[in-house]
Amino acid sequence: MAATAPTTDPTDSSPTVTADASAPQRPTPEELVARAVAPVKPAFLRPPPVREVPKEEGKAGGGGAVVTGEKKSKRQLKRERQQEKKSTSHLCIEVGKSGKVESCKYGTSCRFSHDIDAYLAQKPADLEGTCPFSTLGQSCPYGLACRFLGTHKDNLAPLKTEGNHERNSLSKDIQKLLWKNKYKFPKASAQIKLLGLKDGNKNKEKAANDDNPDETCELNGNDKTESLSNIHVNIESDPTLCKEIDNSEGEPLVVHSANCVEPRPSKKSKVEVDEIQNHGTGIHDNGTESEDLNLSNGLKVSSNNQSSCRVDLVTTPHLREKKIIDFREKLYLAPLTTVGNLPFRRLCKTLGADITCGEMAMCTNLLQGQASEWALLRRHPSEDLFGVQICGPYPDTVARTVELVDNECSVDFIDINMGCPIDIVVNKGAGSSLLTKPMRIKSIVQAASTVTEKPLTVKVRTAFFEGRNRADSIVSDIYDWGASAITIHGRSRQQRYSKLADWDYIYQCAKKAPDYLHVIGNGDVFSFTDWNKHVSDCSKISTCMIARGALIKPWLFTEIKEQRHWDITSGERLNILKDFVHFGLEHWGSDSKGVETTRHFLLEWLSYTCRYIPVGLLDVIPQRLNWRPPSYYGRDDLETLMASDSAADWIRISEMLLGKVPEGFTFAPKHKSNAYDRAENG
């Protein structure tokens, strides 16, 4: 049991309230704030807990961060999975759904167990509560494998596929086309050639055509096919335009990524020169143009001469003619890696968020049809204003991904990440690494914005290196390149979270932005007063993006809308955790695997929520994001438990909601960055 808050009775023998005249005087709340220490009221302070180091690795006892056991090889993991499938613990899915052995079409040749009695005998006990699908009046799709089997009812309607169904799932047909590199990107390919960039997929397509010269191309997985000979090149047949431009920056190309080279800044594409000359002399083609795929690409192809490669440019609709999203004063939940999953976004919607965005997805993985990466694009029907965030290092890769997402997903806007500080992303030339290559940023935005009619937004940091701000140099031009909005995180990549966000610089950038460009500020928004200040201090700021503040206290959206500091109780916080678990079981499943997946993401989230300090315990409000919380008692046992930074206590909270952890369970938080961590100089 967690300790309760001590009383202030002078007769109390608690060591936390004994006064010692020789003890140094406690700093004032103002001094603590200046040192970035949370000014918790003295009555609730306690000595830091003494934690023993676990004697055995992988055990959840002893407090502190749980140390994971020794890593297993891929061969060993594969062997264990195969043995698990053969065991009675892995019941056939079809048998589990129907409860009948004869429902499996593979019969005795099925790799999974059909012994229902043996499976139920070794199955873990049911969890407390009700099946999340039964509460909707629908039959549970997990059948006998559901951990709430005892609450199932007969004669329920089948699981609905509409209304409450998640969107943006990857179909098998599209996945196969991506695997075989047969998915066509006509808009992206045409725009890449227009900009004078290298087509990374040209050699692959040529090799495929040489092997199958009579094969017709499947467009976007539909039944519509068109001969490759009818797709014309959008430039004059000039050999100089077909040459590969040398990479003047000497950057290594990303493995498994489409190669792309930026145009030289001092030269213009010949297509642009021809277009200017033709408009100036009044020269136009009078032939009839086809209104099929080529017209949708923004190109007019002369049909009177099949051997000609001549293509005329159609005036691209101005950005203001595209669909517009008004970001002004809307509460924007930032795309958050790992914790910003669909159940968490759904929870934030119930608490007042207006705009949600999926987790960052890598372009190369999406183009390769990786199911795990496509899962990041999933959208719940409650997300009425939803965008996806993609990240890539080259214009052709990003343009193709934008076209793919535009064709296959239901989104309201597409965001390009140019501020991710993670080493594995930066080393590939993506994320915040692009801040050192402004011409690359221009090429990416120009190529991506013309292949979709949906708004394109960009997220950047102030700079890559500390003290060398670059965001202001691109904010004045990025609207002309094709972006509808830009989000500026007030930190450099090198700084990470070692200092507070530089909002003065964000205001400086916003004042340089064109009137039609939405500028969204990001950094350290942790209360409604923070949000009000940033929006009112600069009229050019459309809204603020809320990131870590939502991780630590997702009810921040409610505070902003109701304009109050919510002194939330531990019971109310537990109810929010219950809602997340309910949404997680609906999303990941109510079987054992879904329960443990929900537990994993709950623990990742609890590694942030423990940093919240209740309003009633502070001498100074509101709490700032960079304050280091001291050890303190809560107003009840549950509040004290929620304030613990021990992974063992997080596991105890998860057991209150999802039952006992499996034998040998281990957990170590994926994200170790805190507002008060030291700077990581990459």
N, C-alpha and C positions, 0 to 999 in steps of 0.2 A: 504494500500500500504506500502511496505517496504521502508525504508529510503535509499537514494542514498549516495554514498561516498561524503564526504565534499571536497570542494576545498581548495587549499592552499593560496588563495588570502588573504592578510592581512586585507583587508577591509571586509572580510566575517564575519558575526555576529554569525557563528556557534559556539556553546560552546565547540566543540571538538578541536578547534585550538587556542583558547585564551590562551595566555601565562601569567603565574603568576610567578614573580620572587621569591616569597616565597614558591612556590610549590617545593616538593622534586624532585631532578633530576631523570629522567627516567633511569632505568638500561640499560646497554649496551646490544646488542644482545647476546654477549657471556655470560653475567650474566643471561640473561633470559633462554638461552639454558641450563646452568648449573642447573637452578631451574626447568627444564622440562616445561617451558612456551614457547609457540610459539612466535618467534620474528617477529611479524607483524609490518609493517612499520607504523610509528606514524600518517601519514596522513589518515590512514584508521581506526584507533582506535576510539571507541565510548564508552560511559559509559554503564555499564550493564543495559539491559532493566528492568524496574520495572513492574512486573506482578502481577495482582490481583488474589487472590485465587478464583476459581469458587464458586459462592454462592450455586449452586446446583450440586450434584454429577451426573456424567454421561454427563455433558454438555461439548462441545468442545471449548467453549469460555474461554477467560481470560488467555491464554497462559499456559505454563508449561505442565507437563505430565497430561494427562487426567485421572481422577479418575473414575474407573468403578463403576457402580451402585451396588446395593445390589444383591447378588447371589440368584438365584432362585433354588428351589428344583427340583430334577429329575422328580417328579410327576407333578409339575407345568409346567415344560418344555415339558413333554410328552403331557399334556393336550393342551398346546398352539399349538404344532405341529399338533395334531389331528384336532383342530379347523381350522388351516390354510389350511390343506388338503381339508376340506369341503368347504372352502370359494372359491369365484371366482378367487382369486389371485393365486390359485394353479391349473393351467390348466393341464389336462391329457397330458402326454408326447406324446402319439401316435396322439392325436388330434392336439397338437401343431406342430408336425413335418409335418403332411400332410395338416392341415387346414380343415379337414373333420371330422365331428362327427362320421360318420359310420366306421371310421378306427379303432376305439377301439373295441377289441374283447369282452370286458366285458359289453358293452352296458350301460344300465341304472344301472347295479349293480356296476359300477366303483366307486371307492372311491373319485375320483377327478372330478373336474368341467369339463363339456362339453360345457358350455355357452361361445362361442367364443366372441360374441359381448360384454358381460359383462366383460370378461377378458381384452379385448382391451380398454374398457372404463376406467378401473382403472389402467391399466398398466402405469408405469412411462414413461416419454417422452424419445424418442430415444437419444442416445448419439451422439456426433459429431464424424465424421469419417466414416470409411467403415468397414463392417463386415470382420473379419480376414479370414473367410472361403471363402467369395465371392472374395476376392483378389487373392485367389489361383485358381479361376475358378471352384469352387466346391459348391454344394448346402449346405446351413447351416444346420447342424444336429439339431439345436434348433428351427427352424421354427418360429412360431409366438412368442415364448418366447425370441427370440434374441433381444438385446437392440439396434441393428442396423437394425431393420426390414425394414426401409425405403430404405436401400441400396441394398436389395436383388434383384436379377435379375432372370428372368424366363429362363427355358431351360438350367440350369447349370448341369454339370455332377454330379452324386452322389459322396458323400464323399469317397475318396480313402482310402483303408485299407492297402495299401502297399506303399513303398517309403518313404513318410513323416509320417508314422504311428509310434507311440511310442511303444517300446518293453517292455518285462518283466511284462506284466499284469498277474494277478492271475486268472486262469480259474476256473469256478465253480466246475468242476470235482475234481481238485486238492484241492480246498478249502474244499470240503465235506470230502475228504479222511483225510485231516488234522484235521478237526473238530471231526471226529469219531476215530481219532488215528489209522487209517488203512494204512497210508502211510508208506511204508517199506524203511528202511535204511540199506540195506545189507552190504555195504562197511563200514559205520560207526560202525555198530554193531560188525562186524568182527574185526576191528581195536581196538575197545574198549576192547574186550576180549583179543586180543593179548598183549595189554599193561597192562593187569591185572587190569582193571578198572571196576567198577560196572556199569552194564547196567540198567539205570534208567527206561527203557521201558519194561524190561523183565516181570515184574509182570503184567503189563497191557496187554501185548500180551498173556501171559499165561491164564489170566482170559478170554480174548476174545476167545482163542482156546478151553477152557473148555466149553464155552457156545455154540460154533459152531465147533465141532471137525472135521466135514467133509468139512468145508468151505476152499476154496483156497484163497490164498492171492493175492491181486492186486498189481502189481509192478509199482510204479510211475504213476499210472493212465492209463497205457497202457493196451492193450488187452491181453498181455502176462501174463499168470498165472503159478504158479509153486507150487506144494504141499509143505506145510511147512515141511513135513518129509524129503524132499530132501535137505533142507538147513541145513548143518551139522555144528556142533560146531567146532571151529578152534583150539581146544586144546585137549590134551589127557584127557580121562575120569578119572580125578583125583579129588576126592572130595575136596581136599585142595584148588584147584583153583576156586571152585565155592563158597567158603565162602566169605562173605562180610568183606572187610577190614575196621577196625575201623578208624574213622576219627580222626587222631592224633591231628589235629589243632583245633578240637572242634568248627567248624564254623557252623552256622545255614544254613540249606538248603533253597534255594529260593522257595517261594510259586509258584506253577504251573510250576516249572522247573524240568527237569529230574535230579534226584539225582545222584551224582557222587563222588567217593572218589579217592584220589590220591594214587598211589602205594608208599610203603615205600621205601625211597632212598637206604636203606641198602640191599634190597632184589631184585632179578631179577625174572622175569616171567619164569616159568618152560619151556614155549615154547622156549624162547631164549636159555636156557640151552640145551634142546633137539636138537635144530637146530645146535648149535655149536658141540655137540657130534656127530650128524649124519654127518655133513660135515667133521669132523675130522676122522671118521672111514670109510667114504665112503659109508654109508648106505643110500639107496634111494629106494623109492617105484617104482616098474616097471609097475604098473597097468595103464590103460588108464584113463586119466582125462577128465572130462567134460569141454567143452569150453563155457559154458553158463554163468550164473550170477556169480558162484563161481570163475571162472577164471578172470572175470572182477574185482573181489574184490582183486586180487593179491593172490589167494589161489588155491591150487590144492587139490581136494577132491578125495579120493580113491573110485572108483565106484564098485570095485569087492566085497566089503563087506558092504552091506547097514546098518548093525547094528553097524559098527565101526564109532567112532567119530574122527578118525585120519585125520588130515589135515596137509599137508606139505606146507611150505612157498615158494612162488614164489619170486624170487629176485625182490624187488621193484625197478623200474627205478630210477636211480640217478637223483637228482634235476636238473643237467645240461641236462638231456635227456627230461625234461619237456619243455613246451613252455616258452620262455624267453622274457621278456620285458626289453628293454634297456631304463632305466630312465635317462641316462646321458644327462644333459643340456636340458632336456625337461621342459616346464613350467607346473607345477603340481598345479591344483586348489584343495585345501584341502577339505575334507568332512566337510560341515558347517551345523550345526543344524538350522532348521527353514528357514534361508535365502538361504542356498545352495540347493534350489529346482531346479527342471528341467528347468524352464524358466531362472533362473539366470545362471545356468551352460551353457545353450544354448547361453546366452548373452556373457558370458566369452569366449566361443569358437569363436564367431565372433570377439572378441577383441584380440585373439592370444593365448589362453590357449591350451596346447597340450594334457594334461591328466586331466580327470575329474573323480570324485568319488562321489557316492550318499551319502545322509545323513546317519548318523549312525542309524542302525536298530537293535532292541533288538532280540536276538535269540529266546527267549521264545515266543514272539509275532508272529514271522514269523512261528514258528512250530505250533502255534495255528490257523494259517490261518487268522489273522487279516488283513482286507483289507487296513486299514489305514497304517499299517506298511509295507505291500507289496507295497504301493504306493511310498515308499521311494526308491524302487529299479528300478523305471521306467527309461528308457533310450531313449534319442532322437537319431535319425539316424545321426545327426551331431557329436555326441560324438563317434569319431572313436577309441579312446583309453579310455575305461571306466571300472571302478571297483566299487564294492559295499563294504561298511564297515558294519561289524556286531560286536556285543558286547554280550558277555556271560560269566558267571562265571565258568563253568565246562566243562571239555573236551568232555563229551558225548553230551552236548547241542550244543557246537560249531561245533563238527564234523558232527552231523546230519544236522545242518543248512548249513554247507558248501556243503554237499552232495545234499541237497535240492536245493540250489541256483545253483549248478553246473548242476543239471538235468533240472531245469525249467526256468533258466534265461540265457540271452545272456550277458556275462561279459568277460572281458579280464583278470581280476585279482580279488582276494578277499582279503580284508584288515580286520584284526582283531584289534579292538580298545582295547588297554590296557593302555590308558592314560586319559580317560574321568574323569574330576574332580567333576562332578555333584553328589550331595549327594545321590539322589535316586538310582543312578547307583552304586556308591561306597558301599552303605549299603547292596546291594545285592551280594557283592563280585566280581563285575565286574569292568571294566575300570581300573583306576589307582590303585585300591585296589590290583590288581594282582601283582603289583610291590613288595609287601611285601611277595609274595609266589612264589619264582622262580621255585620250582618244579611243581607248578600248571601251570606256563607258559610253561614249557617244555612239560608237558602232553598235553596241549591244542594244541600246535604247531605240535607235533608229530601225534596226532590223526587227526587233520584237514588236514595236508599236504598230507596224504596218500589216502584220499578219492576223490581227484581231481587232474587232470593233469594241471590245470591252476595255475599260480604263486600265492603263498600265501605271503602276506606282513603283517607286524605288526607295529602298531604305539604305541609308549610309551612316557612317560615323563622321566625326569632325575631321579626322585625319588618320593616317596609318601610324605615323610617328608623333610622339608628343611634341607640341610646340610648332608643328608644321601643318596648320589647318588648311584643308583643301576644299571643304564642302561649299564655301562661298564662291569658289571659282566655277562651279558647275551649276549652281542653283539658278543662275540667270539664264542659262541656255537650255536646261534640260526639258523645259516645256516645249521649246521649238523642236527638240529632238523627238518628242512624242509622249512624254510622261504627263500624266494628269495630276500626280501628287508626289511629294517627296517627304520622307520621314527622316529627320535628323536626330540621331542619338548623340547627346552632348558629351561624348567621350571619344578619345582616340583609341586605336587598337592597342597601342602599347600601354596605355593607362589602365585598360580593363575597368575594374571597379574600385580602384584604390582611392579615388577622389570623387567628390560630388560632380554631377553633370554641369557643364558650362552652358547655362541657359542664356547668358548674355551673348554668347556667340551664336546660339540658335536664333535669337532675335535679330542679330546682325544679318544672318543669312536670309531670314524671312523678309527683311526690308528690301533685299536685292531681288526678290522673286517677282516674276510677272504677276499681274492681277489675277489671271486665270489659273495660276498654279496653286494648289493646296499645299501648304507647309504644315507638317505635323511634327510637334516636338515630342521628344522621348527622353526620359531620364529622371529617376528619383521622385516620381509622383506617388505619394503615399497617404494623402489625405485630401479632403475636398478643398481645404485652403490652398494646398499646392496647385491643384487643378485650376482653381479660380484665379490665382495669382498669375500663372503662366498664360492663361487665355486673355486676361485683362491687360497685362503689361505690354503686350504687342498685338495690335489688331490684325496683323498679317498671319498670326498663328491660327489655323483653322480649328485644331483640337490637339489633345495630348494623347499619346499612346501609352497605355498602362501595361507594364511588364511584371517586374519582380514584386511590385506593390500588390498585384492581383494574386501572385503565388502565396504571399505571406498572409494577406487578408482579402479573399475574393469578395467580401461584402463591401469593399471599397467603392464599387459601383453604386451600391445602395446609399452609402454615405454621401457621394457626390450628388446624386439625384435628390436626396432629402436634405442636403446641406446640414449635416450634423455629424458629430463624433459619436459613433455607436459604441457604447460600453457593453459589448456583447458578452453574454454569459457563457460558461463552459457548456451548458446544456444546449444552447443555441448553436454553438460551434460543432458540437457532436451531431446535431441534426443535419448540418451542412455536410459533414463527413458521411452520414448515412445516405444523403441524396447522391453524393458522388459514387458511393458503393453501388447503389441501385442502378444508376446510369451505366456504371462500369460492367455490371453483370448483364445488362441488356446488350451492351456493345461487344464485350469479349466472351460472353457466354456464362451460363449458370452451372456448367459441369466443373470438374476439378481443375482442369486447365484454365478455364475462364476465371474461376475463383482466385487461383494463384496469380494470374496476370493482373487481375484487379488489385490484389494485395500488393504486388510489386509497385504499381503506379501510385497506390495510396501511400506507401512508404516513401517513395520519391517525393511526393507532395508534402508529407509530414516533415521531411528534412528542411522545408522552408517555413511551414506554419509555426514551428517551435520558436521562431524568432519574433513572433508577435507578442507584445506586452499589453495587457488589458489597460484600457483608459483609466479605470479607477485606481490603478497601482502607480501611476506616474505623477510626479510633482510638476512636470511641464508637459503640456500637450500642444500639438499632436506629436506622436512618435516620428522620428526621422529615420530614413532608410539606412543610414550609416551608423546608427547607434549600436554599440555593443551591449547586449543585455547581460546584467550581472545575474548571479544565482539568486533566485527569489522564490518565496512561497506564493501560491495562488490563494484565492479566496475559498477554494474548496479542493478536495483531493484531485478531482478531474482536471481542474485548471492548473494545478501544480504538475500533474503528469504531462499535460500538453505543452508546458514550458520547458520540458527536459530536452536536452540536445543529445541524449543517449539513444542509439539505435535500438537497444533492448526495450526502452520505453515506447518507442514508435511501434515495435512489434506487439507490445501489449495492447496498444490502442487498436491495432489491426485485428487482434484476436477478439476484441469486444464486438467487432462488426462482421468478421469473416470466419470466426472459429479458430481453433488451434492451428498453428503452423505445422506443416509436415515434418516428419523426423529428419534431422540433418539440415533444416532450413537455414540459409545464410542470407545476409543482406548487407550491402555496402552502397551508400548513395553514389549515384553516377556523377552528379554535379557537386563539386567541392568549392565553388566560387562563392564568396560572401562579400557583402558590401565593405567589410573591413579587412579583407584579405590583403596580403602584400601584392604589389604590382608584379605581373608576369611579363617580362620583356621578351617578346618573341622575336 
